[in-house]
């Protein structure tokens, strides 16, 4: 497929602008380019066809099954988009006076109240732009709290070995030393290792529950108690909240800080770079440290205030506001019972798909899972030479987006499936049948999977070469 620059022809254009009907404003010659920008020159037909072709080469939840583990690629109701497109929201300016933006302030305030109810937190900021940004913000809050207590010896963050890779990265960015602790064979935190790791230098623990192998840690209350007893705080990575929202709350599990992925759990389309939203909720002890400004009730209206010991701003203005509007619409549409049912159906779908596959594939952790499960293809690779990557590529020929590959790192040849609550039984049956066919094909004709996919626009690119030597800019011949 040609680039727009390759399709460009001198003099080709979309339309002719109408005559100027306002006085022309002179531009300082020093501000002008020496040469005009080299932009592609195209007709409207050229551009329309180009982007239509691009759209046909992408894959999203509107195209087919998208079981990307830990990412919660659920269907996003169009009413959410309609609400976020209302002129009163899209036509707002962040520098407007609070009095002229009461509707937007009310939306932020209402979203905060509802999300605090869902998570068991006391206050929330919407400034973080995504999950990892939320982690960074939450850890800044933990650090500010310990510093305010004069407890400067707390320099370590404990992170299980099954954690999302952003957890240790975020802790390191804040200046903490990361202490990794192992998981038990059932995928849960090793309590003895945790007890040995905590101490007077423990600032906190970062934990995802359910964890990355799809298991709800049955020792969660003991885990958070151990950390609190050592003087540390507990941080909840909300990437997997879709499994438990409306059923159990992180705040009731003993967590002091939580980040959410509104672009996952609360139904905003994501992938391809955003936009995202990673709000951070806190218990009362951290409320005064939240980023500024923070939307609050003020008499009969709403206003912004600066928390007493605010860590400052972590993003310009108030975060990705329209993503918050979409999440608020989702919550209000479903209601308390609907939120709970969404989580229960996500768990049901994951267990149903796992049950269909377990006779052919090995589960990393057997037994009931939550919203996702991990297949271990080590035996398949040993017996046939077909890897998890080969199976993932084979799925593309059937119009199915591959699950997450080679994660978590504690499971070799891993494929992580998260079917989400928005997939039908028929879709899961079809996906399971494809996976079973690929399993049998691995034994009958492994070479065909080594070269898969065969029916896509792009086969197997040199992914390592592309990562090490990316070509990000078009070079004119």
N, C-alpha and C positions, 0 to 999 in steps of 0.2 A: 504494500500500500504506500503510495507516494505521500510525502510531506506537503504541507501547504506551500512551502518555499519552492518545492519542485514543480508544483502545479502553476505557480505564478507566471503571468505573462505581462510584459510592460504595457501600461495603459488600460488594463482591464480593471473595472471598478464596479461597485454595487449601485451607486446612484449619485446624482449630482445634488450637492447641498443647495438649499434655497439661498437667495441673495441675503447678504448681511443686513439686518434691520436695526442694528444698534451701532453706536460710534465705535470705530476700531480702536482698540487700546494698543498703543505702541509698546514693543518689547525691547528692552535694553539689548543692543547687539551682542554684548558680552555674554548674555544668557542663551544666545542662539547656537545651535549646532553648526559646526563647520560643514558637515555633510548631513543631508536629510536621513532619517532612520531608514534602514533597509527592511521594509515590511513587504509581505507578499501582496501582490496585486491580483485580485480574483473577482469573479462575478458572484452574485448571490447564489446562483445555481451551483457553482463550484463549491462554495462553503457549505451549503445545505447538504449536498451529496457527501462531502467529506465527513461531516459530523454524524450523518446517518450511518455511514459505513463504520465509523469508529464505535458508535453505539452498538452495532451488530456484532462487534468483536469483544464486547465486555460481557461479564457475567455477574448478575446480582440476584437478590432474592426474588425479583420479579421475573427472572429467567428460569430459575430452577432451584433444586435442592442445594443448600449452601451451609453444610454442617461444620463450619470452622470452629473448632473447639476453643473454648475460653473467650470467644469473641461475640457470642450471642447475636448472630446475624438473623434477626427475626424480621418478619414482615412489618412494615411501618404504615399504619393506617393513613390514608390520604387526608383525613380530616385534620390531622396534626399539621400537615403542610398548609392547609387552607387557613388555619388559625394563625400560624406564623407569618402568613402572607397578608394579613389584615393591614390596611394602610396606617392604622394607629400604632402598629408595631414597627412596620418597615420604614415609615416616614419619620421616625423619631431621631433626634440627634443627642449624643451623649452629653453635650454641653448645655442642653436646655435646662431651664430652671426646674427644680423639683415640683413646683406648683403646676407646671405645664406638662408634667410627665407622670401624673398620679396613677394612670392605668398601668404603666410599665412597672412602677414601684409596687403596686398592689400585686401584680403577677409575680414579681420576685419574692415578695413577702409570703404570698399564699403558697408558692412552690416550696419555700423554706419550711413552712409549717407542716405541710403534708409529708415532705421527705424526712423531716425530723420524726414524725409519727411512725413512718415506715422503718426507720433505722434505729429509733430509740435514742436519738441525739437531742441536744438542747438548743443548738444554733448551727447555722450553716452559711458558708460563703460560696458564691457562684463564680468567683473570678478565675479559678484554674480552667485552662482551655482543654484539658484531656486528662486521662487517667494518670499517666506518669507525672504530669504537672501537679495533679492532686496529691500524689505521693510526696513530691518535693515540698508542697505547701504544708501537708500534714506533719512532716518531719521538722520543718521550720517551727511549727507551733510547739512540738514536743521540746525542741531545743530551747525556744524562748521561755517555756514554762520552767525548765530546770535551771536556766540562767536566772530567772526571777527569784527562784528559791535559793540562789547562791550555791547550787549544787553543781559545780563545774567539773566534777570528777566523772560524770556520766558521759562517756565518750563512745559507747558501743551500742550497736543495734543488732539484735538477734534475728536471723532470717533462716527459715527452714530450707533445706536443699531442693525442695519441690516448688519453691516460690517462682513467681513471674520474674523474668530477668531484670525488669525495671526496678524491682524492690531493692536489691543490693546497689544498683546504679544510683538510685535516688538517695539512698543513705550516704553513699560516698560523696555525692555532690554537696550534701549538707555538711560534710566534714566529719561524719561518723566512721568509726571502724566497724566493718561488717563481720559478724560472727555467724558462721553457717553451722546449723545443727542437722543431724541426719533424720530421715524418716524411718518408721518401722515398716515391716513387710506389707502391712495393710494400708500404707500410704499416710499414716497419721504422724504427728510429732512424737519423737522419742522423749518421753517425760524425764527419764534419767539424764539424758544428754542436756535437756533444757535446764534441769536443776543444777547441773555442773557448770553450765554456761553463765547463769545469772549471778549478779553480785553488785557491789556498790558502784561499779562502773557501767551498769546497764541503764541505758537511756530508754530503751523500749524494745518491743517485739513487733515485727511486721508479719502478718499472717493472712492467708486467704482461706475462708471457710464457707462453703465446701472448698476443698483444696484442688490442686491441679490434676489429680487423678479422679476427681469427681466424688470424693468421699467427705461426708460431714464428720469432722473429728469428734468422736464421742467423749474425748477428754477436754473439750473446749473450756469448760468452767475451771477445771484444774489448771489448765495452761495459763489462762489470764490471771488466776489467783497467784500462781508462782511468780509471775512477772510483777504484779502489784506488790506482793510481799517483799520483793527485792527493791522496791522503790521506782520501778520502771513504769512506763505507760504502754498501753496496747493499741496498735494500729491495725485497722481492718482494711485490707485491699478488697474493694467492692466489685471486682471484676466478675465474680460469680454470684452476685446477689440475686440474679434471675431465678435461682433455684429455691430461694428461701423468702423472697419478699412477701410480706403479708402473713408469713407463717412463723418466723422467728426473727428477732431483731439483734443486730450486732451489739447495740447498747446493753441488751439484757444478757449477752454472752460475756460481758466484762470489758468491752472495748471502749477506749476513750476518744479515739479519732477514727473516722471512716471517710474514704473517698468513694464516690459513685461514678459510674460511667453512664451519663444520661444517653450517650450515643450507643449504648448497648441495651442495658436493662430497661430503660424508659423510652425506647422506641424512636430514636432519631437515626436516619440512614447514616452509615459510616463506611469507611473503606476508601482507599485512594487519597487519604490525606485529610479527611475531615469534612465539615467542622465538627469538633467534639465539645464536650463539656465535662469537667471532672470536679464537681462541687465537693467540698470538704465539710463534713459535719463533725461537731465536737460536743463533749460533755461540758457541763457548766464550768468546770475548773479551767477550761481552755478558751472560754467564750471571749474573754477580754483581750485575747491575743489575735483574734481573727483579722484577716486583711481588711483594709479600709478602702472605700466606704462600705457600710453594711445597712441594708434596708430595714427600717423599723416602723412600727406604728407611731404616729405623732398626732395625738388628739383624734380627730375624726378622719385624718388623712395619713399620708406616709411620707417618710423623709429618710435621708441618709445620715448616719452617724459614724464617728470614728471610735472604735473600741479603745478602751483606756490604754492598753499596752499593745496596740496593734503592731504586727510585724511589717506593716506597710502594704503596698500594692504588689501583687505578683503578676498582674496583667493590667494593661491600660483599661481604664473605666471599669466596667462591671461584668466582664466575661462575655461569652458568646450567648447573648440574650435570647436570640430566636430559638436556639436549641432548648433553652429553659422553657420557652412558650410551648414547644412541641411536647416536652416531657410533662408539663402541667396539663396539657390537653389530654394526653394519654392517661394520666392518673385520674382526672375528673371523669373521663369517659368510662373507665373500667370500674371506678369506685373501689372500696375496701375489699368487697367480695371478689370482684373481677381480678384485682391484683393478686389475691391469694390463689385463685383458680389458675391464673397464668403460670405461677410458679409450680403448682401441683401438676399441671399438664406438661410442663417442661420436663419434670422429673419422670412422669409417666412415659413420655415419648422416648427419653433416653434409655430407660430400663427396657422398654419394648424392643427398641432397635438392638440393644445389647443382647437381649435374649434370642433374637433372630440370628445373630452372628456367632454366638459363643460356641456352637457346635463345630464351626469351621476355623474360627480364629481364637487365639488365646487372649483373655482379658488380663490387663496388667494387674488389676485387683478384682477378684471374683466377688460375687455377691451384689446386693443392691447398690446402685449408684445414685447420685443426685441428678443434676441437669446434663452431665456429660460423662463419658467413659473413655478409657484409653485401651486400644488394642496393642498387643506386643507381637510384632511380626518376626521376632528373632528365629523362631522355629521354622517359619516359612522360608526365610532367607537361607537358613542353614540347609534345608532340604531341597530347595529349588533354585537358589541364587537370586530369587526375586525379592527386592527390597521394599520397604515402606514407600520409598519414592516411586518405584515402578508401579505399585498399586495405585498410588495417588494420581500418577500420570494416566493410568488406564481409565480412571473414573471420568477423565475429561472427554473421552470418546463417547460417553453416555450422557453428556450434558450435565454432569454432577460436578460441582466445585469440590476439590479435595478437602478433606479435614485438615486440621493442623498436623504438620509432620515433625517428627523428631522432638516433640515436647510433650511432657516435661523431660528434662535431661536425664532424670533418674531411670527412665524407661528407654532402652535402646530399641531402635526400629519401631518407634511409637507412631500411632495414628490416633488423634484425639477427636472424637465426634461430639458435637453438641447440636442435636436436631431442633431444639427450641419448641415452644408450645404452639407455634403457628403452622407447623407441618401436619398434614393429615396422615391417617393410618395408611392410606393408599400410597402416598409418597414414600413413607418409611418401608413399606413392603417392597416397592420397586427398587429402592436404594439397597435394601438387604439382598435382593435377588442379584443385583449387579455385583455387589461385593462377593457373593458366593460364586458367581460366574468367574470373576477375576481370580479367586482362590483356586478354583479348579483349573483355570487356564495356566496358572503358575506351574502346575505339575505337568500339564499336557504340552504346553508350548511357551516356555519361559522367555524365549527370545522375542516373542511378539510383545511382551510387556516391557522388556528392556528397551524397545524402540518406541513405545507408546508416548504420546498419543499419535494417532494416525489420521484423524479426521478434523483436526483443528487448524486454524489459520497459521499457527506457529507450532512447530513440533517441540523439540528439546533444545532450547537455546543454551549457549555456554553461560550458565548462570554465574559460575565462579569468575570467568573472564569479564562478564558485564559488571560484577561487583567491584572487581579490582581495577578495571580500566573503563569506567563508565563514559559514554559519549553523550553528554548532556546538551550539546550545542550543535546546530547544523552548520557545517562548513561548506561554504559556497565553492563549487568546483572551479 
